Amino acid sequence: MSSSTSGVVNGGISFWYADDGLPPVREPLAGDRSADVVIVGGGYTGLWTAYYLKRADPSLRITVLEQKFCGYGASGRNGGWLYNGVAGRDRYAKLHGRDAAARLQRAMNDTVDEVIRAAGAEGIDADLHKGGVLEVARTPAQLARLRAFHAAERAFGETDRELYGARETAGLIRVADAVGATWTPHGARLHPAKLAKGLAAAVERLGVTLHESTPVTEIRPGHAVTPYGTVRAPCVLRCTEGFTASLKGQRRAWLPMNSSMIVTEPLGDARWEEIGWADRQTLGDMAHAYMYAQRTADGRIALGGRGVPYRYGSRTDDDGTTHPATVTALRHVLTDFFPSLAGVRIAHAWSGVLGVPRDWCATVALDPATGLGLAGGYVGSGVATANLAARTLRDLVLRQGPTELTTLPWTGHHVRPWEPEPLRWLGVHALYAAYRAADHQEATTYRPTTSPLARLADAIAGRG
């Protein structure tokens, strides 16, 4: 173990659970059962779906099946970015028209406030702070992308977004070498595990049945099959995100992309005076192998990025254990952004998986003929997107005709499966190697244009 990782708590699901404690143990399924709706997956998508369905129709018998405990996956391990990003918006604009994609973006803007409203209504204290999202540029090429991104967001109706130069950026946060930034008010910081635990408790109070330690092995019309019994229901909803590959027949549906995080010790007032960050925006950058960070409620920096992006055969980890080289790399990102933190102790490191469809587009769907539905493929922006997806699933399940949500362009979207192994593993690792090389090239050449390596990687990834 290197000196940079010695003393770091590694894994244990996430820092968020180490900080706030594990949730209460819930019973597994005990034999065959029936329900009106069975939801597979107890993360944000499954819990929000149960919440909105039960609020809309208290008579519904709803069962949630979770393989570990509610919030075990990405919902309890993410960076705590509640923001308005949605995977696939530009592709939806090409497929359905710009107005349809703009409606989806407006719905995402509103979703940030809906999560804050619902959490408040249920008494969930998730350390929410609506400081917006600040994304910085640190090279000429990044600045060019940032300006183009800013213009595109405004063109989709985000007229309250602001563009800052180097001096204005430094007045908000002192990131080394920052030459500009863009900020949107449609974002908030939160504590992921507190939200997951509070939401699970809220749906239980409403009368939803939660069964944990109950892995679903197969989903078919009218059935969710587990080792402990089968739940039969006319409506079966797949809300498994990055763990979808574990289901029968779904190995190539959504790729479980790995993302890793570190969190510092509490920094203290003097260090925060050096850094700034008084408005507690969530922080990102315009690199291809991007980072994401937040200032936590207890004065730490939680920072994440891609480490080992994908495990062969769509495997997922057990408890968030992270390779020491990834911890070292993330620490380097931290000190590259904030050189004054060179001596700060890293308290915890962990990893989790997110769901990536082959075309990088989030999806909500329900087949009325079979009763099978799904939501996911959020590509790392699921904290807010899961809420919008859940409200859309509610409307689809209740079959009240077309609604404002069910006519959004992501509804019913279909995508081809990922390539078989070893092409999947080779492609993803080559992709992120190209992105890292592109970042290095841009940082060392100071050319004001995006590296051709990154453009090639985007084309291969299917992001174009």
C-alpha positions as CSV (number, residue, x, y, z in Angstrom):
1,M,0.0,0.0,0.0
2,S,1.4,3.4,-1.0
3,S,1.7,6.2,1.5
4,S,-1.0,8.1,-0.3
5,T,-3.6,5.4,0.5
6,S,-2.4,4.2,3.9
7,G,-5.0,4.9,6.6
8,V,-7.8,5.3,4.0
9,V,-11.0,3.4,4.7
10,N,-11.6,1.6,1.5
11,G,-15.0,0.3,0.5
12,G,-17.6,-0.5,3.2
13,I,-20.2,0.5,0.6
14,S,-19.6,4.2,0.9
15,F,-18.5,7.1,3.1
16,W,-22.2,8.2,3.2
17,Y,-23.1,5.0,5.2
18,A,-20.0,5.2,7.4
19,D,-21.1,8.7,8.2
20,D,-24.8,8.2,8.8
21,G,-25.1,4.4,9.6
22,L,-26.6,1.5,7.8
23,P,-30.4,1.3,7.5
24,P,-32.5,-1.0,9.6
25,V,-32.6,-4.6,8.4
26,R,-35.8,-5.6,6.5
27,E,-37.1,-9.1,6.0
28,P,-36.5,-11.1,2.8
29,L,-39.4,-12.4,0.8
30,A,-41.0,-15.4,2.5
31,G,-42.6,-17.5,-0.2
32,D,-44.9,-16.7,-3.1
33,R,-46.9,-13.5,-3.0
34,S,-49.1,-11.4,-5.2
35,A,-49.3,-7.6,-5.7
36,D,-50.7,-5.1,-8.1
37,V,-47.2,-3.7,-8.9
38,V,-43.9,-5.3,-8.1
39,I,-40.8,-3.1,-8.4
40,V,-37.4,-4.8,-8.8
41,G,-34.7,-2.6,-7.3
42,G,-34.7,-0.6,-4.1
43,G,-32.7,2.4,-5.3
44,Y,-33.9,5.9,-6.0
45,T,-35.9,4.8,-9.1
46,G,-37.7,2.0,-7.4
47,L,-38.4,3.9,-4.2
48,W,-39.6,7.1,-6.0
49,T,-41.8,5.0,-8.2
50,A,-43.4,3.3,-5.2
51,Y,-43.8,6.7,-3.5
52,Y,-45.6,8.4,-6.4
53,L,-47.8,5.4,-7.2
54,K,-48.9,5.0,-3.6
55,R,-49.5,8.7,-3.3
56,A,-51.7,8.6,-6.5
57,D,-53.6,5.5,-5.5
58,P,-53.3,4.4,-1.9
59,S,-55.3,1.2,-2.7
60,L,-52.4,-0.3,-4.8
61,R,-50.6,-3.3,-3.3
62,I,-47.0,-2.5,-4.1
63,T,-44.0,-4.7,-3.4
64,V,-40.3,-3.6,-3.8
65,L,-37.7,-6.4,-4.1
66,E,-34.1,-5.4,-3.3
67,Q,-31.1,-7.8,-3.5
68,K,-29.1,-6.2,-0.7
69,F,-30.7,-3.2,1.1
70,C,-32.5,-0.2,-0.2
71,G,-29.9,2.3,-1.4
72,Y,-27.1,-0.2,-1.6
73,G,-26.2,0.6,-5.2
74,A,-25.5,3.9,-6.9
75,S,-28.3,5.6,-4.8
76,G,-26.1,5.3,-1.7
77,R,-22.7,5.8,-3.3
78,N,-23.0,8.7,-5.7
79,G,-21.5,12.2,-5.6
80,G,-24.6,13.8,-4.2
81,W,-25.3,15.9,-7.4
82,L,-29.0,16.7,-7.6
83,Y,-28.9,18.5,-11.0
84,N,-30.7,18.9,-14.3
85,G,-28.5,16.9,-16.6
86,V,-30.3,14.2,-18.6
87,A,-28.5,11.5,-20.7
88,G,-29.3,11.6,-24.4
89,R,-31.0,15.0,-24.8
90,D,-29.1,15.9,-28.0
91,R,-30.0,12.5,-29.5
92,Y,-33.6,13.0,-28.6
93,A,-33.5,16.3,-30.4
94,K,-32.4,14.6,-33.5
95,L,-35.0,11.8,-33.2
96,H,-38.0,13.8,-32.0
97,G,-37.2,17.5,-32.7
98,R,-35.7,20.3,-30.7
99,D,-39.0,21.3,-29.0
100,A,-39.5,17.8,-27.6
101,A,-35.9,17.7,-26.2
102,A,-36.4,21.2,-24.7
103,R,-39.6,19.9,-22.9
104,L,-37.5,17.1,-21.5
105,Q,-34.9,19.7,-20.3
106,R,-37.5,21.9,-18.7
107,A,-38.9,18.8,-16.9
108,M,-35.4,18.1,-15.6
109,N,-35.0,21.7,-14.4
110,D,-38.3,21.4,-12.4
111,T,-37.3,18.0,-11.0
112,V,-34.5,19.5,-8.9
113,D,-37.2,21.5,-7.0
114,E,-39.6,18.5,-6.9
115,V,-37.0,16.4,-5.1
116,I,-36.4,19.2,-2.6
117,R,-40.1,19.7,-2.1
118,A,-40.9,16.0,-1.6
119,A,-38.0,15.5,0.8
120,G,-39.2,18.4,2.8
121,A,-42.8,17.1,2.8
122,E,-41.6,13.7,4.1
123,G,-39.3,15.2,6.7
124,I,-36.2,13.8,5.1
125,D,-33.0,15.7,6.2
126,A,-30.6,14.9,3.4
127,D,-28.2,17.9,3.8
128,L,-29.8,19.5,0.8
129,H,-28.3,22.9,-0.3
130,K,-29.4,24.4,-3.6
131,G,-26.2,26.2,-4.7
132,G,-26.5,25.3,-8.3
133,V,-23.9,23.6,-10.5
134,L,-20.5,25.2,-11.4
135,E,-18.4,23.6,-14.2
136,V,-15.0,25.0,-14.8
137,A,-12.5,25.1,-17.7
138,R,-8.7,24.9,-17.1
139,T,-7.3,24.7,-20.6
140,P,-8.0,26.6,-23.9
141,A,-9.7,23.5,-25.3
142,Q,-11.8,23.1,-22.2
143,L,-12.8,26.8,-22.4
144,A,-13.9,26.4,-26.0
145,R,-16.1,23.4,-25.0
146,L,-17.4,25.2,-22.0
147,R,-18.5,28.2,-24.1
148,A,-20.2,25.9,-26.6
149,F,-21.9,23.9,-23.8
150,H,-23.1,27.2,-22.2
151,A,-24.5,28.4,-25.5
152,A,-26.2,25.0,-26.1
153,E,-27.8,25.0,-22.7
154,R,-29.2,28.5,-23.2
155,A,-30.5,27.5,-26.6
156,F,-32.5,24.8,-24.9
157,G,-34.2,27.4,-22.8
158,E,-31.9,27.6,-19.7
159,T,-31.8,31.4,-19.8
160,D,-30.9,31.7,-16.1
161,R,-27.5,30.0,-16.8
162,E,-24.5,32.3,-16.4
163,L,-21.0,32.4,-17.9
164,Y,-18.0,33.6,-15.9
165,G,-14.4,34.6,-16.8
166,A,-11.3,33.7,-14.8
167,R,-11.7,36.5,-12.3
168,E,-15.4,35.9,-11.6
169,T,-14.6,32.1,-11.3
170,A,-11.9,32.8,-8.7
171,G,-14.3,34.9,-6.8
172,L,-16.5,31.9,-6.4
173,I,-14.0,29.1,-5.9
174,R,-10.2,29.1,-6.3
175,V,-9.5,26.2,-8.6
176,A,-5.9,26.3,-9.9
177,D,-5.6,27.4,-13.5
178,A,-9.4,28.0,-13.9
179,V,-9.9,30.3,-17.0
180,G,-13.7,30.3,-17.0
181,A,-16.9,28.6,-15.7
182,T,-20.6,28.2,-16.4
183,W,-23.2,28.0,-13.6
184,T,-26.8,26.9,-13.5
185,P,-29.1,27.4,-10.5
186,H,-30.8,24.0,-11.3
187,G,-28.7,21.9,-8.9
188,A,-28.2,21.1,-5.3
189,R,-25.8,19.2,-3.0
190,L,-27.2,16.3,-0.9
191,H,-26.2,13.4,1.2
192,P,-27.1,10.3,-0.9
193,A,-27.6,7.8,1.9
194,K,-29.7,10.1,4.0
195,L,-32.0,10.6,1.0
196,A,-32.2,6.8,0.3
197,K,-32.9,5.9,3.9
198,G,-35.5,8.6,4.3
199,L,-37.2,7.7,1.1
200,A,-37.4,4.0,2.1
201,A,-38.9,4.9,5.4
202,A,-41.4,7.2,3.7
203,V,-42.7,4.5,1.3
204,E,-43.0,2.1,4.2
205,R,-45.1,4.6,6.1
206,L,-47.4,4.8,3.0
207,G,-47.9,1.0,3.2
208,V,-45.5,-0.2,0.5
209,T,-43.9,-3.6,1.3
210,L,-40.1,-3.7,1.1
211,H,-38.3,-7.0,1.0
212,E,-34.5,-6.8,1.2
213,S,-31.8,-9.5,0.8
214,T,-34.0,-10.8,-2.0
215,P,-32.2,-10.9,-5.4
216,V,-34.5,-11.2,-8.4
217,T,-33.0,-13.7,-10.9
218,E,-35.6,-13.4,-13.6
219,I,-38.3,-11.0,-14.8
220,R,-41.1,-12.2,-17.1
221,P,-44.7,-11.0,-17.7
222,G,-46.6,-11.2,-14.4
223,H,-43.6,-12.6,-12.4
224,A,-40.6,-11.5,-10.5
225,V,-38.7,-14.6,-9.6
226,T,-36.4,-14.9,-6.5
227,P,-34.7,-17.8,-4.7
228,Y,-37.3,-17.2,-1.9
229,G,-40.4,-17.2,-3.9
230,T,-42.1,-15.4,-6.8
231,V,-44.1,-12.3,-6.7
232,R,-46.9,-12.3,-9.2
233,A,-48.3,-9.0,-10.4
234,P,-49.9,-7.6,-13.6
235,C,-47.2,-4.9,-13.6
236,V,-43.5,-5.7,-13.1
237,L,-41.1,-2.7,-13.2
238,R,-37.3,-3.1,-13.7
239,C,-35.5,-0.4,-11.7
240,T,-32.1,-2.0,-11.5
241,E,-29.9,0.5,-13.3
242,G,-26.2,-0.6,-13.0
243,F,-27.1,-4.0,-11.7
244,T,-29.4,-4.9,-14.7
245,A,-26.8,-7.3,-16.1
246,S,-27.4,-9.8,-13.3
247,L,-30.9,-10.5,-14.5
248,K,-31.5,-13.4,-16.9
249,G,-31.3,-12.3,-20.5
250,Q,-30.1,-8.8,-19.6
251,R,-26.3,-9.3,-19.7
252,R,-25.8,-6.9,-22.6
253,A,-28.7,-4.5,-21.9
254,W,-27.0,-1.7,-19.9
255,L,-23.3,-1.7,-19.2
256,P,-22.3,-1.3,-15.5
257,M,-19.9,1.6,-15.6
258,N,-17.7,1.9,-12.6
259,S,-17.2,5.3,-10.8
260,S,-15.0,5.9,-7.8
261,M,-14.9,8.5,-5.1
262,I,-12.8,9.8,-2.2
263,V,-13.6,12.2,0.6
264,T,-11.2,14.3,2.7
265,E,-11.1,14.8,6.4
266,P,-13.0,17.9,7.5
267,L,-11.0,20.9,6.3
268,G,-11.6,23.6,8.9
269,D,-12.3,27.3,8.4
270,A,-8.8,28.4,7.5
271,R,-8.6,26.0,4.5
272,W,-12.1,27.0,3.3
273,E,-11.1,30.6,3.5
274,E,-8.3,29.8,1.0
275,I,-10.5,27.7,-1.3
276,G,-13.7,29.8,-1.2
277,W,-16.7,27.7,-2.4
278,A,-18.9,29.6,0.0
279,D,-22.0,29.0,-2.1
280,R,-21.5,25.2,-2.0
281,Q,-22.2,24.6,-5.6
282,T,-21.6,21.2,-6.9
283,L,-18.4,21.3,-8.9
284,G,-17.4,19.7,-12.2
285,D,-15.0,20.4,-15.1
286,M,-14.9,20.2,-18.9
287,A,-12.2,17.5,-19.1
288,H,-13.1,14.3,-21.1
289,A,-12.3,12.1,-18.1
290,Y,-14.2,14.5,-15.9
291,M,-14.4,14.9,-12.2
292,Y,-17.3,15.8,-9.9
293,A,-17.2,17.1,-6.4
294,Q,-19.2,18.6,-3.6
295,R,-18.5,20.5,-0.3
296,T,-20.2,18.3,2.3
297,A,-22.3,19.6,5.1
298,D,-19.6,18.8,7.6
299,G,-16.9,20.6,5.7
300,R,-15.2,17.9,3.6
301,I,-14.6,17.6,-0.1
302,A,-16.1,14.5,-1.8
303,L,-14.7,14.0,-5.2
304,G,-15.2,11.4,-7.9
305,G,-14.2,10.2,-11.3
306,R,-13.6,7.1,-13.4
307,G,-11.0,4.7,-12.1
308,V,-11.3,1.2,-13.5
309,P,-14.3,2.0,-15.7
310,Y,-15.6,-1.5,-16.4
311,R,-15.1,-5.0,-15.1
312,Y,-15.0,-7.9,-17.6
313,G,-18.3,-9.7,-18.1
314,S,-20.4,-6.8,-16.7
315,R,-19.3,-7.8,-13.1
316,T,-20.1,-5.5,-10.2
317,D,-18.2,-5.0,-6.9
318,D,-19.3,-6.4,-3.6
319,D,-18.8,-3.5,-1.1
320,G,-17.3,-0.6,-3.0
321,T,-13.6,-1.6,-2.5
322,T,-11.5,0.6,-4.8
323,H,-8.1,-0.1,-6.3
324,P,-5.3,1.9,-4.6
325,A,-4.1,3.3,-7.9
326,T,-7.6,4.8,-8.4
327,V,-7.4,6.4,-4.9
328,T,-4.0,7.9,-5.8
329,A,-5.3,9.2,-9.1
330,L,-8.3,10.9,-7.5
331,R,-6.1,12.4,-4.8
332,H,-4.0,13.8,-7.6
333,V,-7.1,15.4,-9.1
334,L,-7.9,16.9,-5.8
335,T,-4.5,18.5,-5.3
336,D,-4.3,19.5,-9.0
337,F,-7.5,21.5,-8.5
338,F,-6.6,22.7,-5.0
339,P,-2.8,22.6,-4.5
340,S,-3.1,23.9,-0.9
341,L,-4.7,20.5,0.1
342,A,-1.5,18.6,-0.6
343,G,-1.2,17.5,3.0
344,V,-4.9,16.8,3.6
345,R,-5.8,13.3,4.7
346,I,-8.1,11.2,2.5
347,A,-10.6,9.6,4.9
348,H,-12.5,7.2,2.7
349,A,-12.6,5.7,-0.8
350,W,-15.3,3.7,-2.5
351,S,-16.8,2.8,-5.8
352,G,-20.1,2.0,-7.4
353,V,-21.7,1.3,-10.8
354,L,-24.1,3.2,-13.0
355,G,-26.1,2.1,-16.0
356,V,-25.0,3.0,-19.5
357,P,-27.1,2.1,-22.6
358,R,-25.3,1.6,-25.9
359,D,-26.5,5.0,-27.2
360,W,-26.0,6.7,-23.8
361,C,-29.7,7.7,-23.6
362,A,-31.9,7.4,-20.5
363,T,-35.1,5.5,-20.9
364,V,-38.6,5.0,-19.4
365,A,-40.9,2.4,-20.8
366,L,-44.0,0.2,-20.1
367,D,-45.4,-2.4,-22.4
368,P,-49.2,-2.4,-21.8
369,A,-49.5,-5.9,-23.4
370,T,-47.1,-7.6,-21.0
371,G,-47.1,-5.2,-18.0
372,L,-43.3,-5.1,-18.1
373,G,-41.8,-1.7,-17.5
374,L,-38.4,-0.2,-16.9
375,A,-36.5,3.0,-16.2
376,G,-32.8,3.8,-16.1
377,G,-29.7,4.2,-18.1
378,Y,-29.0,7.5,-16.5
379,V,-25.2,7.5,-17.3
380,G,-24.3,9.2,-14.0
381,S,-27.0,11.8,-13.7
382,G,-29.5,9.6,-11.9
383,V,-30.1,11.5,-8.6
384,A,-32.6,13.8,-10.2
385,T,-33.4,11.8,-13.3
386,A,-34.7,8.9,-11.2
387,N,-37.3,11.1,-9.8
388,L,-38.6,12.2,-13.2
389,A,-38.5,8.6,-14.4
390,A,-40.5,7.5,-11.4
391,R,-43.2,10.1,-12.0
392,T,-43.3,9.0,-15.6
393,L,-43.6,5.4,-14.7
394,R,-46.5,6.3,-12.3
395,D,-48.4,7.9,-15.2
396,L,-47.7,4.9,-17.5
397,V,-48.8,2.4,-14.8
398,L,-52.0,4.2,-14.0
399,R,-52.9,4.4,-17.7
400,Q,-54.6,7.8,-17.5
401,G,-53.9,8.5,-21.2
402,P,-51.1,10.7,-22.5
403,T,-49.8,13.1,-19.9
404,E,-47.1,15.8,-20.0
405,L,-44.6,13.3,-18.7
406,T,-45.5,10.2,-20.8
407,T,-45.1,12.2,-24.0
408,L,-41.5,13.2,-23.2
409,P,-39.2,11.9,-25.9
410,W,-37.4,9.4,-23.7
411,T,-40.6,7.4,-23.1
412,G,-40.6,4.1,-25.0
413,H,-37.0,4.6,-26.3
414,H,-35.4,1.4,-27.5
415,V,-31.7,0.8,-27.9
416,R,-29.6,-2.0,-29.3
417,P,-27.6,-4.2,-26.8
418,W,-23.8,-3.8,-26.1
419,E,-21.3,-5.9,-28.0
420,P,-20.4,-9.4,-26.5
421,E,-17.2,-9.9,-24.7
422,P,-14.3,-9.4,-25.1
423,L,-15.3,-6.5,-27.4
424,R,-17.2,-4.8,-24.6
425,W,-14.2,-4.8,-22.2
426,L,-11.7,-3.8,-24.9
427,G,-13.9,-1.0,-26.2
428,V,-14.7,0.6,-22.9
429,H,-11.1,0.5,-21.7
430,A,-9.8,1.8,-25.0
431,L,-12.4,4.5,-24.9
432,Y,-11.3,5.9,-21.5
433,A,-7.7,5.5,-22.4
434,A,-8.4,7.8,-25.3
435,Y,-10.2,10.3,-23.2
436,R,-7.3,10.4,-20.7
437,A,-4.8,10.8,-23.5
438,A,-6.9,13.6,-25.0
439,D,-7.0,15.4,-21.7
440,H,-3.2,15.1,-21.4
441,Q,-2.7,16.4,-25.0
442,E,-5.0,19.4,-24.4
443,A,-3.3,20.3,-21.1
444,T,0.3,20.1,-22.6
445,T,-0.3,21.7,-26.1
446,Y,-2.7,24.5,-25.1
447,R,-4.5,24.2,-28.4
448,P,-7.9,25.8,-28.2
449,T,-9.7,22.9,-29.9
450,T,-10.8,19.5,-28.7
451,S,-8.3,16.7,-29.3
452,P,-9.0,14.5,-32.3
453,L,-8.6,11.5,-29.9
454,A,-11.6,12.6,-27.9
455,R,-13.7,13.2,-31.1
456,L,-12.8,9.6,-32.2
457,A,-13.7,8.2,-28.8
458,D,-17.1,10.0,-28.9
459,A,-17.8,8.5,-32.3
460,I,-16.9,5.0,-31.2
461,A,-18.9,5.4,-28.0
462,G,-22.0,6.3,-29.9
463,R,-22.3,9.7,-28.2
464,G,-22.6,11.6,-31.5
